Amino acid sequence: MRKIKIFDTTLRDGEQSPGCSMNIHEKLEMARQLERLGVDVIEAGFPVASPEDFESVEKIAHEVQGCQIAGLCRAVRGDIDCAWEALKDHPNPLIHIFLATSDIHLEAKLHKTREEVLAQVKEMVAYAKSMCPNIEFSAEDASRSDRDYLVQVFDAAQQAGASVLNIPDTVGYATPAEMEELVRYVKAHLKHPDQAVLSVHCHNDLGMGVANSLAGMQGGADQIECTVNGIGERAGNAALEEIVMAIKTRADIYGCETGIDTRQIYRTSKLLSTVTGVPVPPNKAIVGANAFAHESGIHQHGVINNRLTYEIMSPESVGIYQNRMVLGKHSGRHAFEERLDQLGYRIPEQVLEQSFEKFKVLADRKKIVTDRDIEALISSNRYQIPEAYTLDSFVVNSGTVISATAVVKLVKDGEGKEHVARGEGPIDAAFKAIDRIVKQNFPLKNYSIQSVTEGEDALGEVVVKILKGDEIITGRGLSTDIIEASIKAYINAINKAIM
């Protein structure tokens, strides 16, 4: 299979993304992880940009030697001198020179003619080659450049000593078909195509960075430039993890491979997110929180029976311990039973059915039902008692300028009974309304409430203790609404008292 080199520019192009700057120690930590990941080239920075950038490139070149280290520079002597000074101690350094080739850049930014740019490329690549054995030349905005002129510039760069020729889609303008054709054209028209490595560097302004990179590879590129999590200027760069896993998962189509240890992908993504403070979107391909999560009951049932039904790659292949069955309102009974089994519960069929019904009610209120939610539901259903009274509805009014009132409706033997009462607070009022319905008054001995899960939609558990003569009877209630949990707990205790 054809080997594709992965050129990682997270520490250079990626760091230029607003909010993604890193200090020297963070860059070094990230570079070491990229080395473990197995990238072929780490573009460590833009040495002339600042003293700190120079120091970080120099430090990475000194301490990370398991892959090639590159430094970016403009096609000017000062930049090249600075880059070489930072890279010279590395056993396999790469000076990466760029200069725009599109007419819009030549006219609006460089104020140079095509002939002047061509002469500058020849002179600066040759100058860099006199110091460094490895030179990459990038034709900035190549995808919007005149093709014949682009080939002319690449021929000049190659003749001056560049061994890697990069074809960037700098502003994310190309389509996959255009990118593939552009690479094919360059390769077909270079004077010495077999003596150069063609590379692509695609941005994501139209959301096609990864697709364009893969298309460039199909057109003949042997190196892809990308960033972890797709960070970078504007809408970002092509995402390394998506490119690598596309090549691996669809080897039947691409016929290529990389040297990436894919089991390090998730760890690398998480490290970058931690270092930059920029979270990974949950729906992000490969490394997002939902990438290997399933909530739909149909999907969960399929994955439980055979992963291949809804997973085209295994979570373990990218370094995630296992897939995640998210229990929510779309989940089915199979997923619920599977989670109970994982939690170690063996419960009778009747209790399972009742617990599942309560789970569905809870799932309508919460986005995600946690393991602690499930454990609380199971605990509340473990010892079922006959329910003389069940809650139908309640309305509570309370505030600092009104007396607390509660209207509660209970059902007994299929008949609804409703009463209203005032109290010292909403819960006291609700309890008094229940007392009037059941026509009994059991003194409240104790009342306690606690959150059994986390978050704004936490499940609350209320425990009440009432007196029936000398006997203390305990009732429990669960709900995301603490007033409802309190009413359920009180009704539970009353049902036990009148058994």
C-alpha positions in Angstrom: 0.0 0.0 0.0 1.2 3.5 -0.7 2.5 5.3 2.4 1.1 8.7 3.1 3.2 11.1 5.2 1.4 13.1 7.9 2.7 16.6 8.3 1.3 18.0 11.5 1.0 21.8 11.8 -0.9 22.0 15.0 1.9 23.9 16.7 2.2 26.4 13.9 -1.0 26.9 11.8 -3.2 25.4 14.5 -1.8 27.7 17.2 -2.6 30.7 15.0 -6.3 30.0 15.6 -7.8 32.6 17.9 -7.9 31.3 21.5 -5.5 28.4 20.8 -2.1 29.9 21.7 0.2 27.8 23.8 3.3 28.5 25.9 6.6 26.8 25.4 6.0 24.1 28.0 2.6 23.3 26.5 4.0 23.1 23.0 6.8 20.8 24.1 4.3 18.5 25.8 2.1 18.5 22.7 5.2 17.8 20.5 6.1 14.8 22.6 2.5 13.5 22.2 2.6 14.0 18.4 5.8 12.0 18.4 4.1 9.2 20.2 1.2 9.5 17.8 3.6 8.8 15.0 3.4 11.8 12.7 6.2 12.1 10.1 6.7 15.9 10.4 6.0 18.3 13.2 5.9 21.9 12.1 7.0 23.4 15.4 6.3 27.0 14.7 7.3 30.2 12.8 10.7 31.0 14.5 10.9 34.6 13.3 7.4 35.5 14.5 8.5 36.1 18.1 11.3 35.2 20.6 9.0 32.7 22.3 8.2 31.1 19.0 11.9 30.8 18.2 12.6 29.3 21.6 9.8 26.8 21.4 11.0 25.6 17.9 14.6 25.4 19.2 13.5 23.4 22.3 11.3 21.0 20.4 14.1 20.4 17.8 16.5 19.6 20.7 14.2 17.3 22.7 11.9 15.6 20.1 14.0 13.7 17.7 11.7 10.7 16.7 10.3 12.6 13.7 11.3 15.4 11.4 10.9 19.0 12.8 10.0 21.9 10.5 10.2 25.6 10.9 8.1 27.9 8.7 9.6 31.0 7.1 8.8 33.6 4.4 11.0 33.6 1.3 13.4 36.2 2.9 16.9 35.7 4.2 16.2 36.9 7.8 13.4 34.3 8.2 15.5 31.5 6.8 18.5 32.4 9.0 16.2 32.4 12.0 14.6 29.1 11.1 18.0 27.4 10.6 19.3 28.7 13.9 16.3 27.1 15.7 16.5 23.8 13.8 20.2 23.2 13.4 20.7 20.8 16.3 18.0 18.4 15.0 19.2 15.3 13.1 16.5 15.7 10.5 15.5 19.4 10.1 13.2 20.9 7.5 13.0 24.5 6.4 9.6 25.3 5.1 9.5 28.3 2.8 6.3 29.8 1.5 5.5 32.5 -1.1 2.1 33.3 -2.8 1.6 32.5 -6.5 -2.0 33.6 -7.2 -2.5 36.8 -9.1 -4.7 38.3 -6.4 -1.9 37.8 -3.8 0.8 39.1 -6.1 -1.1 42.2 -6.9 -2.9 43.0 -3.6 -0.3 41.7 -1.0 3.1 41.3 -2.5 3.0 44.0 -5.2 5.3 41.9 -7.4 5.2 40.6 -10.9 5.2 36.9 -11.7 8.8 37.2 -12.9 9.9 38.8 -9.6 8.2 36.1 -7.5 9.8 33.4 -9.7 13.3 34.9 -9.2 12.7 35.2 -5.4 11.7 31.6 -5.1 14.9 30.4 -6.9 17.2 32.6 -4.8 15.6 31.9 -1.4 15.2 28.1 -1.9 18.8 27.9 -3.0 19.9 30.0 0.0 18.1 27.7 2.4 19.4 24.6 0.7 23.0 25.9 1.3 22.4 25.4 5.1 19.7 22.8 5.5 19.5 19.4 3.6 15.7 19.4 3.6 13.6 22.1 2.0 9.8 22.3 1.5 8.3 25.0 -0.7 4.7 26.0 -0.5 2.9 28.0 -3.2 0.5 30.0 -1.0 -3.0 30.1 -2.5 -2.1 27.5 -5.1 -5.7 26.5 -5.7 -6.4 29.9 -7.1 -3.2 30.2 -9.0 -2.7 29.9 -12.8 -1.8 26.3 -13.3 1.0 26.8 -15.8 2.6 29.5 -13.7 2.2 27.3 -10.6 4.1 24.5 -12.3 6.8 26.9 -13.5 7.3 28.1 -9.8 7.5 24.5 -8.6 10.0 23.5 -11.2 12.2 26.5 -10.2 11.9 25.6 -6.5 12.7 21.9 -7.2 15.7 22.9 -9.3 17.0 25.2 -6.5 16.8 22.3 -4.0 13.3 21.8 -2.7 12.4 18.1 -2.2 8.8 18.7 -1.0 6.4 20.8 -3.1 3.2 21.8 -1.2 -0.1 22.7 -2.9 -2.2 24.6 -0.4 -5.8 25.4 -0.7 -5.1 28.4 1.6 -8.6 29.8 1.8 -10.6 26.6 1.5 -12.0 27.5 -1.9 -11.5 24.3 -3.9 -13.8 21.4 -4.2 -12.6 17.8 -4.0 -12.8 17.3 -7.8 -10.8 20.5 -8.4 -8.2 19.5 -5.8 -7.7 16.1 -7.2 -7.4 17.5 -10.7 -4.9 20.2 -9.6 -2.6 17.7 -8.0 -2.8 15.4 -11.1 -2.0 18.4 -13.3 1.0 19.5 -11.3 2.4 15.9 -11.2 1.9 15.4 -14.9 3.6 18.7 -15.9 6.5 18.9 -13.5 9.9 18.3 -15.2 11.0 15.8 -12.5 7.9 14.6 -10.7 9.6 11.4 -9.4 12.2 13.5 -7.5 9.7 15.5 -5.4 7.1 14.7 -2.7 3.9 16.4 -3.5 2.0 17.7 -0.4 -1.5 19.2 0.1 -2.5 21.7 2.8 -6.3 22.3 2.9 -8.3 24.7 4.9 -11.9 24.2 6.0 -13.7 27.5 5.0 -16.4 25.6 3.1 -16.2 22.5 5.3 -14.3 20.5 2.7 -10.8 20.5 4.2 -10.7 16.7 4.9 -12.4 15.8 1.6 -10.0 18.0 -0.3 -7.0 16.5 1.4 -8.1 13.0 0.6 -8.9 14.0 -3.0 -5.4 15.5 -3.3 -4.0 12.2 -2.1 -6.0 10.4 -4.8 -4.6 12.8 -7.3 -1.1 11.7 -6.4 0.0 13.7 -3.2 2.1 11.6 -0.9 2.0 14.0 2.1 -1.0 15.6 3.8 -0.7 18.6 6.1 -3.2 18.8 8.9 -3.9 19.6 12.6 -5.3 17.8 15.6 -9.0 18.6 16.1 -8.8 20.6 12.9 -7.8 23.8 14.6 -6.3 26.6 12.5 -6.9 29.9 10.9 -10.5 31.0 10.4 -12.6 27.8 10.1 -9.5 25.6 10.7 -7.4 23.1 8.9 -8.1 19.5 7.7 -8.5 17.4 10.8 -5.7 14.8 11.3 -7.9 12.3 13.1 -10.5 12.3 10.3 -7.9 12.0 7.5 -6.0 9.1 9.2 -9.2 7.2 10.1 -10.7 7.7 6.7 -7.5 6.2 5.1 -7.5 3.3 7.6 -11.2 2.6 7.5 -11.6 2.9 3.8 -8.3 1.3 2.7 -10.3 -0.6 0.2 -11.0 2.6 -1.6 -7.8 4.6 -1.0 -5.2 1.8 -1.1 -3.0 3.9 1.3 -1.7 3.7 4.8 0.0 6.0 7.4 2.4 5.4 10.1 0.1 6.8 12.8 -0.6 4.8 16.0 -4.3 5.4 15.9 -4.7 4.3 19.5 -3.1 7.6 20.5 -5.6 9.7 18.6 -8.1 10.3 21.4 -5.4 11.0 23.9 -3.8 13.5 21.6 -7.1 15.2 21.0 -7.9 15.5 24.7 -4.4 16.8 25.5 -4.8 19.6 22.9 -8.2 20.5 24.2 -6.9 20.6 27.8 -3.8 22.7 26.8 -5.7 25.3 24.7 -9.0 25.3 26.7 -11.0 24.8 23.5 -13.5 22.0 23.9 -14.1 19.4 21.2 -17.7 19.6 19.9 -19.7 16.6 21.0 -20.6 15.7 17.4 -17.0 16.0 16.2 -16.1 13.0 14.0 -13.7 10.4 15.6 -13.0 12.2 18.9 -16.3 13.9 19.9 -18.2 12.7 22.9 -20.9 11.4 20.7 -18.7 9.7 18.1 -19.2 6.3 19.7 -22.3 7.0 21.8 -25.7 5.5 21.0 -29.1 6.7 22.4 -31.7 5.5 19.9 -33.2 2.2 21.0 -32.9 0.7 17.5 -29.2 1.6 17.3 -28.5 0.4 20.8 -30.2 -3.0 20.1 -28.1 -3.3 16.9 -24.8 -2.4 18.5 -25.4 -4.8 21.5 -26.0 -7.6 19.0 -23.2 -6.7 16.6 -21.1 -3.5 16.7 -20.8 -3.4 12.9 -24.5 -2.6 12.6 -23.8 1.1 13.6 -20.0 1.4 14.1 -17.7 1.4 11.1 -14.6 1.5 13.4 -14.1 0.4 16.9 -13.7 3.0 19.7 -10.6 1.0 20.9 -8.9 1.7 17.5 -8.7 5.4 18.4 -7.9 5.0 22.0 -11.4 5.2 23.5 -12.0 2.4 26.1 -15.4 1.4 24.8 -18.5 2.8 23.1 -21.1 4.5 25.2 -24.8 3.6 25.5 -26.4 6.9 26.3 -29.7 6.3 28.2 -32.2 8.9 27.2 -35.8 9.2 25.9 -34.9 7.4 22.7 -33.4 4.4 24.4 -35.2 1.0 24.3 -35.6 -1.8 26.8 -32.6 -3.8 25.4 -30.2 -0.9 26.3 -31.8 -0.5 29.7 -31.5 -4.2 30.5 -27.9 -4.2 29.2 -27.0 -1.3 31.5 -28.6 -3.0 34.5 -26.6 -6.1 33.7 -23.4 -4.0 33.6 -24.3 -2.5 37.0 -24.7 -6.0 38.4 -28.5 -6.0 39.0 -30.5 -9.1 38.7 -34.2 -8.2 39.2 -37.5 -10.0 38.7 -39.3 -9.3 35.4 -42.1 -7.4 37.1 -39.7 -5.0 38.8 -37.8 -4.6 35.6 -40.9 -3.6 33.7 -41.9 -1.1 36.4 -38.4 0.3 36.6 -38.3 0.7 32.8 -41.6 2.6 32.8 -40.2 4.9 35.5 -37.0 5.3 33.5 -38.9 6.4 30.4 -40.8 9.0 32.5 -37.5 10.3 33.9 -35.8 10.3 30.5 -38.5 12.7 29.2 -37.3 15.2 31.8 -33.6 14.6 31.6 -31.3 14.7 28.6 -29.2 11.9 29.8 -30.0 9.3 32.5 -26.9 8.4 34.5 -26.0 5.2 36.3 -26.8 6.7 39.6 -30.3 7.7 38.3 -30.8 4.0 37.4 -29.6 2.7 40.7 -32.0 5.1 42.5 -34.9 3.9 40.3 -34.1 0.3 41.1 -33.8 0.9 44.8 -37.2 2.6 44.8 -38.8 -0.3 43.0 -37.1 -3.1 44.9 -39.8 -3.5 47.6 -43.1 -2.7 46.0 -46.2 -2.3 48.1 -49.9 -2.2 47.1 -50.7 1.4 46.2 -54.0 2.5 47.7 -53.4 6.0 46.6 -51.5 7.2 43.5 -50.6 10.8 42.5 -52.6 12.2 39.6 -51.6 15.9 39.7 -50.7 18.8 41.9 -50.5 22.6 41.7 -48.5 24.6 44.2 -48.4 28.4 44.6 -45.8 29.9 46.9 -43.9 33.1 47.4 -42.8 35.8 49.8 -46.0 37.8 49.6 -48.6 35.0 49.5 -49.5 32.1 51.6 -48.3 28.7 50.2 -51.2 26.8 48.8 -51.4 23.3 47.2 -54.0 21.5 45.2 -53.4 17.8 45.1 -55.3 15.1 43.2 -54.9 11.5 44.2 -56.5 8.4 42.6 -57.9 5.5 44.7 -59.8 2.6 43.1 -60.0 4.4 39.9 -61.7 7.5 41.4 -59.9 10.8 41.6 -60.0 12.8 44.8 -58.8 16.4 45.0 -58.2 18.8 47.9 -56.6 22.2 48.6 -54.8 23.3 51.7 -52.6 26.1 53.0 -49.3 25.6 54.8 -46.1 27.2 56.0 -44.5 26.3 52.7 -45.3 24.5 49.5 -44.4 21.0 50.9 -46.3 21.6 54.1 -49.3 22.7 52.1 -49.1 19.6 49.8 -48.9 17.3 52.8 -52.0 18.9 54.5 -53.9 18.5 51.2 -53.0 14.8 51.1 -54.1 14.4 54.8 -57.5 15.9 53.9 -57.9 13.4 51.0 -57.0 10.3 53.0 -58.8 11.6 56.0 -56.0 10.6 58.3 -53.3 12.6 60.1 -50.0 10.8 60.5 -47.5 13.1 62.4 -44.4 13.9 60.3 -41.4 12.7 62.3 -38.6 13.5 59.8 -38.1 14.9 56.3 -34.9 14.8 54.3 -33.9 15.5 50.7 -30.7 14.8 48.8 -29.5 14.9 45.2 -28.6 11.4 44.0 -27.1 12.7 40.7 -25.3 15.8 39.4 -26.3 18.7 37.3 -29.2 21.1 36.9 -31.5 18.3 36.1 -30.3 16.1 39.0 -32.6 13.4 40.4 -33.7 14.2 43.9 -34.6 11.7 46.6 -36.9 12.6 49.5 -37.2 10.4 52.5 -40.1 11.1 55.0 -40.8 9.3 58.3 -44.3 9.4 59.7 -45.8 8.0 62.9 -48.5 5.4 63.1 -49.0 5.0 66.8 -45.6 4.1 68.0 -44.4 2.7 64.7 -42.2 4.8 62.4 -42.9 4.3 58.7 -40.5 5.4 56.0 -41.5 6.6 52.5 -39.3 7.4 49.6 -39.9 9.5 46.4 -37.7 10.2 43.4 -38.1 13.0 40.9 -36.2 15.8 39.2 -38.8 18.1 40.9 -38.2 18.2 44.6 -41.9 19.0 45.4 -43.1 16.0 43.4 -40.4 13.8 45.1 -41.7 15.1 48.4 -45.4 14.3 47.6 -44.5 10.9 46.2 -42.5 10.1 49.4 -45.4 11.1 51.6 -47.9 9.1 49.6 -45.5 6.1 49.7 -45.4 6.3 53.5 -49.2 6.6 53.8 -49.8 3.6 51.6 -47.5 1.6 53.9 -49.4 2.9 56.9 -52.8 1.9 55.7 -51.8 -1.5 54.4 
